[in-house]
C-alpha cells in the first residue's frame, strides 16, 4: 500500500503534472507555468528543480530558453540557484499569492472567457470525480479526506489555495487517468488563485470545505453519479461570485 508521503511526491513532482502536453515554446510561458506550480504547492519550498537539459526536454524547448526562464524566476525571487556539487535551482515559495497579478488577470477576462473556463473545469472535475468513485484505491480516498482537513485548518490565503488545488488534483489522480490529472493541474493554475481572491462577496470557507468533504464521501462510497454531480456543483458554485467581481473590476477600470 502506498503512503501519503508517496502520494504527495506524485502531486508535487514537476513531471508529469506541470510539464505541458505540447512544447510551450517561449521562456515567459515556462516562467508562468513554474510560477503557478509554486503558488499551488505542486512544487514545494526548497524543492530542487531538474537540471536545465532535463527541464528543456520536459518543456520541449532548447536549454537556452530554460536558462532564460530560470533567470527571470531568480529575478522574481521564486528560484534560488546554488553552485557546487549539491547545487542547482531551488524553489523559494513566497508567503502569499500574487494578489495584484491575479486581480489584473481577472480584470482582463471577459464574462464569456470566465464562463468558458468554468465550463471546461466543470466537465473535467465532474468526469474525474465519477471515475474516482469507480476506480480510487483506498489510500487515494484517505488522501482526499486528509486534504479537506488541511483546507479546514488552513489559516493563510496561500495555504488555502494549496489545499484546495491539491484536493481537486487528487480527485483527478484518484480517477487513474493521467490525462485528466494533467488537465486538472493546468486548470488549477488558471482558477485556484482567482477563486480565493479576497475581493467582492467573501467565499464561505466552511461551506466550501463541506462541499469537498461531500465529494470525498461520494467517492469513498463508490457513488459515481453523486460524485460527478457534487463536483460539478462545487466548481460552478464559484462562477457567479467571480462574475460579480469581474464586473466590478471592469466597471472600476472603465470609470477611471
VOBA-1610 file (N, C-alpha, C; in pm, whole numbers, padded with zeros to 5 digits, always signed):
BEGIN
Unk+00084-00120+00000Unk+00000+00000+00000Unk+00087+00124+00000Unk+00054+00224-00083Unk+00131+00346-00090Unk+00095+00438+00026Unk+00191+00513+00076Unk+00169+00603+00187Unk+00131+00741+00138Unk+00087+00826+00232Unk+00055+00965+00197Unk+00178+01034+00142Unk+00295+01004+00198Unk+00418+01069+00151Unk+00446+01035+00006Unk+00421+00909-00032Unk+00442+00868-00170Unk+00344+00938-00263Unk+00220+00951-00217Unk+00121+01020-00300Unk+00154+01168-00311Unk+00205+01228-00201Unk+00243+01368-00204Unk+00352+01391-00307Unk+00444+01294-00319Unk+00550+01306-00417Unk+00493+01310-00558Unk+00388+01231-00583Unk+00328+01230-00716Unk+00268+01366-00748Unk+00206+01431-00648Unk+00142+01559-00673Unk+00245+01669-00691Unk+00354+01665-00611Unk+00448+01776-00612Unk+00553+01766-00720Unk+00566+01651-00786Unk+00668+01635-00888Unk+00645+01729-01005Unk+00754+01782-01062Unk+00741+01870-01177Unk+00683+01796-01296Unk+00715+01671-01310Unk+00663+01590-01421Unk+00584+01474-01361Unk+00465+01444-01414Unk+00409+01492-01540Unk+00310+01607-01527Unk+00272+01647-01405Unk+00161+01741-01392Unk+00193+01881-01442Unk+00315+01928-01415Unk+00348+02064-01455Unk+00390+02071-01600Unk+00459+01967-01647Unk+00507+01965-01784Unk+00388+01965-01881Unk+00395+02040-01990Unk+00283+02052-02083Unk+00270+01931-02174Unk+00153+01916-02235Unk+00131+01807-02329Unk+00200+01836-02462Unk+00225+01963-02492Unk+00293+02004-02615Unk+00398+02108-02579Unk+00499+02125-02662Unk+00602+02225-02634Unk+00543+02364-02610Unk+00596+02435-02510Unk+00542+02566-02478Unk+00606+02677-02562Unk+00731+02658-02601Unk+00791+02748-02698Unk+00866+02868-02644Unk+00812+02942-02546Unk+00874+03066-02503Unk+00911+03061-02356Unk+01013+03141-02321Unk+01060+03144-02182Unk+00953+03195-02087Unk+00874+03294-02131Unk+00773+03350-02041Unk+00663+03249-02009Unk+00636+03158-02101Unk+00536+03053-02074Unk+00589+02955-01970Unk+00719+02926-01975Unk+00780+02839-01875Unk+00778+02907-01739Unk+00809+03036-01739Unk+00804+03114-01615Unk+00665+03109-01554Unk+00563+03129-01637Unk+00425+03128-01587Unk+00388+02991-01530Unk+00426+02885-01600Unk+00388+02751-01556Unk+00456+02716-01424Unk+00585+02746-01411Unk+00657+02714-01288Unk+00609+02803-01174Unk+00583+02930-01204Unk+00531+03021-01102Unk+00400+02971-01045Unk+00309+02930-01133Unk+00180+02880-01088Unk+00197+02752-01007Unk+00288+02666-01050Unk+00312+02541-00978Unk+00365+02568-00837Unk+00445+02672-00823Unk+00498+02708-00691Unk+00385+02758-00601Unk+00301+02847-00653Unk+00193+02902-00571Unk+00087+02798-00537Unk+00068+02700-00625Unk-00030+02594-00598Unk+00025+02487-00505Unk+00155+02490-00479Unk+00213+02388-00394Unk+00249+02262-00468Unk+00241+02264-00603Unk+00285+02148-00679Unk+00437+02134-00672Unk+00503+02245-00647Unk+00647+02245-00620Unk+00666+02296-00478Unk+00733+02220-00396Unk+00749+02254-00255Unk+00860+02355-00234Unk+00847+02430-00126Unk+00951+02525-00089Unk+01081+02448-00065Unk+01189+02491-00131Unk+01317+02425-00117Unk+01339+02308-00210Unk+01236+02274-00290Unk+01249+02161-00382Unk+01349+02194-00493Unk+01430+02098-00526Unk+01529+02116-00632Unk+01466+02086-00767Unk+01479+02182-00859Unk+01428+02161-00994Unk+01522+02071-01073Unk+01471+02003-01174Unk+01559+01924-01261Unk+01665+02014-01326Unk+01774+01954-01369Unk+01879+02030-01436Unk+01825+02086-01567Unk+01894+02185-01621Unk+01843+02259-01737Unk+01811+02168-01856Unk+01898+02072-01883Unk+01875+01987-02000Unk+01749+01901-01982Unk+01724+01858-01858Unk+01603+01779-01832Unk+01478+01867-01838Unk+01487+01988-01783Unk+01375+02081-01793Unk+01343+02112-01939Unk+01447+02131-02018Unk+01428+02160-02161Unk+01355+02046-02229Unk+01391+01923-02195Unk+01326+01807-02255Unk+01179+01799-02213Unk+01150+01829-02086Unk+01012+01822-02038Unk+00924+01928-02103Unk+00979+02047-02125Unk+00900+02155-02184Unk+00910+02159-02336Unk+00995+02076-02394Unk+01006+02071-02539Unk+01071+02195-02598Unk+01172+02250-02527Unk+01238+02372-02573Unk+01389+02353-02569Unk+01461+02451-02618Unk+01607+02448-02613Unk+01655+02484-02472Unk+01770+02432-02430Unk+01824+02466-02298Unk+01838+02616-02277Unk+01870+02691-02383Unk+01883+02836-02370Unk+01752+02900-02325Unk+01639+02847-02372Unk+01508+02900-02332Unk+01484+02876-02184Unk+01520+02757-02136Unk+01507+02727-01994Unk+01597+02817-01912Unk+01719+02841-01961Unk+01813+02927-01890Unk+01756+03068-01875Unk+01691+03116-01980Unk+01629+03249-01975Unk+01514+03252-01875Unk+01434+03143-01873Unk+01322+03136-01779Unk+01371+03133-01635Unk+01475+03056-01608Unk+01529+03048-01473Unk+01585+03182-01427Unk+01644+03257-01520Unk+01696+03389-01486Unk+01582+03481-01441Unk+01469+03473-01512Unk+01352+03554-01475Unk+01298+03512-01339Unk+01291+03382-01315Unk+01242+03331-01187Unk+01333+03374-01072Unk+01463+03381-01099Unk+01555+03430-00995Unk+01531+03577-00967Unk+01506+03656-01071Unk+01477+03798-01053Unk+01350+03817-00970Unk+01254+03728-00988Unk+01129+03735-00913Unk+01140+03670-00776Unk+01258+03620-00743Unk+01288+03556-00614Unk+01200+03434-00588Unk+01167+03364-00697Unk+01092+03238-00686Unk+01185+03117-00696Unk+01305+03141-00744Unk+01404+03034-00758Unk+01539+03087-00711Unk+01612+03001-00641Unk+01747+03034-00595Unk+01844+02934-00657Unk+01949+02981-00717Unk+02049+02894-00779Unk+02173+02887-00691Unk+02215+02765-00658Unk+02334+02744-00575Unk+02437+02668-00657Unk+02562+02699-00633Unk+02671+02635-00704Unk+02728+02520-00622Unk+02810+02438-00689Unk+02876+02327-00619Unk+02811+02194-00648Unk+02867+02090-00588Unk+02818+01953-00614Unk+02674+01935-00569Unk+02635+02002-00464Unk+02497+01990-00416Unk+02412+02108-00461Unk+02460+02178-00563Unk+02390+02296-00610Unk+02279+02265-00707Unk+02226+02370-00768Unk+02116+02359-00862Unk+02019+02473-00842Unk+01902+02463-00899Unk+01798+02564-00885Unk+01692+02512-00788Unk+01664+02592-00684Unk+01573+02550-00578Unk+01457+02649-00565Unk+01339+02594-00536Unk+01217+02674-00525Unk+01221+02758-00397Unk+01176+02883-00412Unk+01157+02971-00297Unk+01013+03019-00299Unk+00929+02954-00224Unk+00787+02988-00227Unk+00759+03112-00142Unk+00691+03212-00198Unk+00655+03331-00120Unk+00545+03298-00019Unk+00528+03386+00078Unk+00430+03360+00183Unk+00287+03361+00129Unk+00260+03447+00033Unk+00124+03458-00018Unk+00120+03463-00169Unk+00001+03449-00228Unk-00014+03453-00374Unk+00002+03596-00426Unk+00029+03612-00556Unk+00045+03746-00615Unk-00091+03811-00640Unk-00148+03874-00539Unk-00284+03928-00547Unk-00300+04026-00662Unk-00204+04116-00676Unk-00215+04218-00782Unk-00218+04154-00920Unk-00132+04054-00942Unk-00128+03987-01072Unk-00258+03911-01099Unk-00309+03844-00996Unk-00434+03768-01012Unk-00552+03862-01040Unk-00553+03975-00970Unk-00660+04073-00991Unk-00656+04128-01132Unk-00535+04157-01180Unk-00521+04208-01317Unk-00565+04104-01419Unk-00533+03977-01392Unk-00572+03870-01486Unk-00723+03855-01492Unk-00788+03862-01374Unk-00934+03851-01372Unk-00998+03971-01441Unk-00944+04089-01419Unk-00999+04210-01480Unk-00988+04206-01632Unk-00884+04138-01682Unk-00863+04131-01827Unk-00954+04029-01895Unk-01020+03944-01818Unk-01106+03842-01876Unk-01245+03899-01905Unk-01303+03852-02014Unk-01442+03888-02042Unk-01533+03790-01969Unk-01661+03824-01960Unk-01757+03735-01895Unk-01764+03600-01966Unk-01754+03602-02099Unk-01759+03476-02175Unk-01632+03395-02153Unk-01515+03463-02139Unk-01390+03391-02109Unk-01404+03318-01976Unk-01459+03387-01878Unk-01474+03330-01744Unk-01570+03212-01747Unk-01680+03227-01818Unk-01778+03118-01829Unk-01716+02997-01898Unk-01643+03020-02007Unk-01579+02909-02080Unk-01480+02835-01992Unk-01404+02911-01913Unk-01307+02849-01823Unk-01376+02757-01723Unk-01486+02804-01666Unk-01557+02723-01568Unk-01636+02611-01633Unk-01680+02629-01757Unk-01744+02519-01829Unk-01646+02404-01846Unk-01524+02438-01886Unk-01423+02334-01904Unk-01389+02268-01772Unk-01371+02349-01668Unk-01336+02292-01538Unk-01447+02202-01484Unk-01572+02242-01507Unk-01685+02160-01463Unk-01682+02023-01531Unk-01655+02022-01660Unk-01651+01897-01735Unk-01539+01806-01684Unk-01421+01862-01664Unk-01307+01782-01619Unk-01327+01733-01476Unk-01368+01824-01387Unk-01387+01787-01246Unk-01497+01684-01229Unk-01606+01700-01304Unk-01716+01605-01293Unk-01678+01466-01339Unk-01612+01457-01453Unk-01569+01326-01505Unk-01465+01263-01412Unk-01372+01343-01362Unk-01269+01290-01272Unk-01333+01233-01146Unk-01432+01303-01091Unk-01497+01255-00968Unk-01574+01126-00994Unk-01641+01119-01109Unk-01716+00996-01141Unk-01623+00876-01154Unk-01512+00896-01226Unk-01416+00786-01243Unk-01347+00752-01112Unk-01321+00854-01029Unk-01257+00828-00899Unk-01346+00739-00813Unk-01477+00764-00818Unk-01570+00680-00740Unk-01568+00535-00788Unk-01534+00514-00914Unk-01531+00379-00970Unk-01395+00312-00955Unk-01287+00392-00945Unk-01153+00336-00954Unk-01061+00363-00836Unk-01095+00458-00750Unk-01000+00505-00649Unk-00955+00394-00554Unk-00825+00388-00529Unk-00770+00297-00430Unk-00794+00355-00290Unk-00795+00270-00187Unk-00821+00319-00050Unk-00729+00432-00007Unk-00598+00423-00040Unk-00506+00529+00003Unk-00543+00662-00062Unk-00594+00659-00186Unk-00632+00781-00256Unk-00754+00845-00191Unk-00847+00762-00146Unk-00965+00813-00076Unk-00926+00877+00056Unk-00837+00812+00130Unk-00790+00869+00256Unk-00723+01003+00233Unk-00651+01014+00123Unk-00584+01139+00091Unk-00684+01251+00067Unk-00798+01220+00006Unk-00900+01321-00017Unk-00951+01378+00115Unk-00980+01291+00209Unk-01028+01338+00339Unk-00921+01417+00413Unk-00795+01375+00399Unk-00686+01448+00463Unk-00675+01589+00408Unk-00698+01603+00279Unk-00686+01734+00216Unk-00804+01825+00254Unk-00923+01769+00275Unk-01033+01853+00323Unk-01003+01902+00464Unk-00939+01818+00544Unk-00898+01860+00679Unk-00793+01971+00671Unk-00700+01958+00575Unk-00598+02061+00559Unk-00661+02195+00523Unk-00757+02193+00432Unk-00824+02316+00393Unk-00900+02376+00511Unk-00966+02293+00588Unk-01042+02339+00703Unk-00950+02404+00807Unk-00828+02351+00821Unk-00735+02402+00921Unk-00649+02517+00871Unk-00650+02542+00740Unk-00564+02646+00682Unk-00603+02784+00735Unk-00503+02865+00765Unk-00528+02997+00820Unk-00480+03110+00730Unk-00399+03077+00630Unk-00350+03180+00538Unk-00408+03157+00399Unk-00407+03262+00320Unk-00461+03252+00184Unk-00380+03153+00101Unk-00248+03158+00114Unk-00162+03065+00039Unk-00190+02921+00074Unk-00206+02892+00204Unk-00233+02754+00247Unk-00369+02706+00197Unk-00467+02796+00193Unk-00599+02757+00144Unk-00596+02727-00005Unk-00525+02810-00079Unk-00514+02785-00224Unk-00447+02651-00249Unk-00338+02623-00177Unk-00266+02497-00199Unk-00349+02376-00160Unk-00419+02383-00045Unk-00500+02269-00003Unk-00616+02246-00099Unk-00679+02353-00143Unk-00790+02343-00238Unk-00742+02280-00369Unk-00633+02331-00423Unk-00581+02281-00550Unk-00541+02134-00540Unk-00475+02100-00432Unk-00432+01961-00415Unk-00552+01866-00406Unk-00660+01912-00344Unk-00779+01827-00339Unk-00832+01803-00479Unk-00847+01910-00558Unk-00901+01895-00693Unk-00812+01805-00779Unk-00682+01824-00767Unk-00589+01742-00846Unk-00591+01598-00796Unk-00605+01580-00664Unk-00606+01444-00609Unk-00728+01365-00657Unk-00842+01434-00674Unk-00960+01366-00729Unk-00927+01312-00868Unk-00860+01394-00947Unk-00823+01352-01083Unk-00720+01240-01079Unk-00625+01247-00987Unk-00528+01138-00973Unk-00599+01010-00933Unk-00699+01022-00845Unk-00774+00904-00799Unk-00854+00842-00912Unk-00882+00919-01018Unk-00954+00864-01132Unk-00868+00769-01214Unk-00736+00769-01185Unk-00639+00685-01254Unk-00631+00718-01404Unk-00652+00846-01434Unk-00637+00894-01570Unk-00528+01000-01571Unk-00414+00969-01632Unk-00303+01064-01635Unk-00342+01192-01709Unk-00420+01179-01815Unk-00461+01297-01892Unk-00553+01387-01810Unk-00647+01328-01736Unk-00735+01409-01653Unk-00655+01478-01542Unk-00560+01408-01483Unk-00479+01467-01377Unk-00398+01585-01430Unk-00340+01568-01548Unk-00263+01677-01607Unk-00353+01795-01642Unk-00469+01766-01697Unk-00560+01876-01734Unk-00611+01949-01610Unk-00641+01874-01505Unk-00688+01937-01382Unk-00579+02026-01321Unk-00455+01979-01325Unk-00344+02061-01274Unk-00332+02191-01353Unk-00345+02181-01485Unk-00339+02301-01568Unk-00455+02396-01537Unk-00573+02340-01515Unk-00688+02424-01483Unk-00674+02489-01346Unk-00618+02415-01251Unk-00595+02474-01119Unk-00504+02594-01127Unk-00406+02587-01216Unk-00316+02701-01235Unk-00392+02824-01283Unk-00503+02803-01351Unk-00583+02914-01403Unk-00688+02963-01304Unk-00750+02871-01227Unk-00868+02910-01150Unk-00845+02925-01000Unk-00749+02851-00943Unk-00739+02846-00797Unk-00715+02983-00735Unk-00618+03056-00789Unk-00590+03188-00733Unk-00707+03283-00748Unk-00781+03270-00858Unk-00897+03357-00880Unk-01007+03329-00779Unk-01032+03201-00753Unk-01139+03163-00661Unk-01118+03223-00522Unk-00992+03226-00479Unk-00962+03270-00343Unk-00922+03417-00334Unk-00938+03493-00443Unk-00908+03636-00436Unk-00994+03703-00328Unk-00932+03780-00240Unk-01009+03847-00133Unk-01079+03972-00184Unk-01167+03954-00282Unk-01241+04064-00343Unk-01388+04027-00351Unk-01473+04127-00348Unk-01616+04102-00367Unk-01677+04023-00253Unk-01789+03955-00282Unk-01855+03874-00178Unk-01758+03770-00123Unk-01742+03761+00007Unk-01644+03666+00064Unk-01684+03522+00038Unk-01583+03439+00016Unk-01607+03297-00004Unk-01638+03233+00132Unk-01745+03155+00137Unk-01784+03085+00260Unk-01695+02962+00275Unk-01591+02975+00355Unk-01491+02868+00367Unk-01553+02741+00424Unk-01635+02754+00527Unk-01695+02637+00590Unk-01782+02559+00491Unk-01862+02631+00412Unk-01947+02565+00314Unk-01862+02502+00203Unk-01755+02570+00166Unk-01665+02520+00061Unk-01600+02389+00105Unk-01554+02385+00230Unk-01493+02263+00284Unk-01597+02151+00290Unk-01719+02185+00332Unk-01825+02085+00340Unk-01855+02024+00204Unk-01852+02106+00099Unk-01876+02054-00036Unk-01766+01955-00076Unk-01642+01988-00046Unk-01533+01897-00080Unk-01544+01767+00001Unk-01582+01779+00127Unk-01599+01658+00209Unk-01708+01568+00150Unk-01814+01629+00099Unk-01923+01551+00039Unk-01874+01479-00087Unk-01789+01545-00165Unk-01732+01480-00284Unk-01648+01361-00242Unk-01562+01380-00141Unk-01478+01270-00091Unk-01563+01155-00040Unk-01673+01187+00029Unk-01760+01082+00082Unk-01827+01005-00030Unk-01868+01074-00136Unk-01930+01006-00250Unk-01830+00916-00321Unk-01706+00961-00333Unk-01601+00877-00393Unk-01578+00755-00306Unk-01570+00776-00174Unk-01546+00664-00082Unk-01660+00563-00087Unk-01783+00611-00106Unk-01900+00523-00111Unk-01921+00463-00249Unk-01834+00497-00344Unk-01841+00447-00482Unk-01972+00487-00550Unk-02020+00606-00517Unk-02142+00660-00579Unk-02100+00754-00691Unk-02081+00698-00809Unk-02022+00771-00921Unk-02107+00891-00965Unk-02237+00872-00979Unk-02323+00981-01025Unk-02328+01095-00923Unk-02336+01058-00794Unk-02337+01160-00690Unk-02206+01238-00690Unk-02095+01165-00702Unk-01965+01231-00703Unk-01954+01330-00817Unk-02000+01290-00935Unk-01995+01380-01051Unk-02080+01504-01028Unk-02204+01485-00983Unk-02294+01599-00963Unk-02241+01694-00856Unk-02186+01639-00749Unk-02132+01723-00642Unk-02010+01802-00690Unk-01925+01736-00767Unk-01805+01803-00818Unk-01843+01915-00915Unk-01938+01889-01001Unk-01981+01993-01096Unk-02042+02112-01023Unk-02127+02085-00924Unk-02190+02193-00848Unk-02086+02273-00770Unk-01984+02204-00720Unk-01878+02269-00643Unk-01802+02369-00729Unk-01772+02330-00852Unk-01699+02418-00942Unk-01787+02536-00985Unk-01907+02506-01032Unk-01992+02612-01086Unk-02043+02706-00977Unk-02037+02662-00853Unk-02083+02747-00743Unk-02002+02874-00728Unk-01881+02875-00782Unk-01795+02994-00770Unk-01805+03087-00890Unk-01872+03043-00995Unk-01877+03125-01116Unk-01954+03255-01093Unk-02067+03248-01025Unk-02148+03368-01003Unk-02070+03472-00924Unk-02000+03428-00820Unk-01922+03521-00738Unk-01813+03588-00821Unk-01738+03509-00897Unk-01629+03565-00976Unk-01680+03654-01089Unk-01797+03622-01142Unk-01857+03708-01244Unk-01888+03845-01186Unk-01937+03847-01062Unk-01965+03974-00994Unk-01837+04054-00972Unk-01733+03985-00926Unk-01604+04051-00904Unk-01548+04104-01036Unk-01557+04022-01140Unk-01508+04062-01272Unk-01581+04187-01323Unk-01713+04191-01303Unk-01791+04307-01346Unk-01752+04431-01267Unk-01730+04414-01137Unk-01689+04529-01054Unk-01554+04583-01099Unk-01460+04493-01129Unk-01328+04535-01172Unk-01335+04607-01307Unk-01416+04553-01397Unk-01433+04614-01529Unk-01495+04752-01518Unk-01593+04766-01429Unk-01658+04895-01408Unk-01562+04997-01352Unk-01477+04952-01257Unk-01378+05042-01197Unk-01279+05091-01302Unk-01236+05000-01391Unk-01140+05038-01494Unk-01201+05136-01594Unk-01327+05112-01632Unk-01391+05199-01730Unk-01421+05337-01671Unk-01436+05344-01537Unk-01467+05470-01473Unk-01345+05550-01434Unk-01227+05487-01443Unk-01105+05556-01401Unk-01042+05634-01516
//
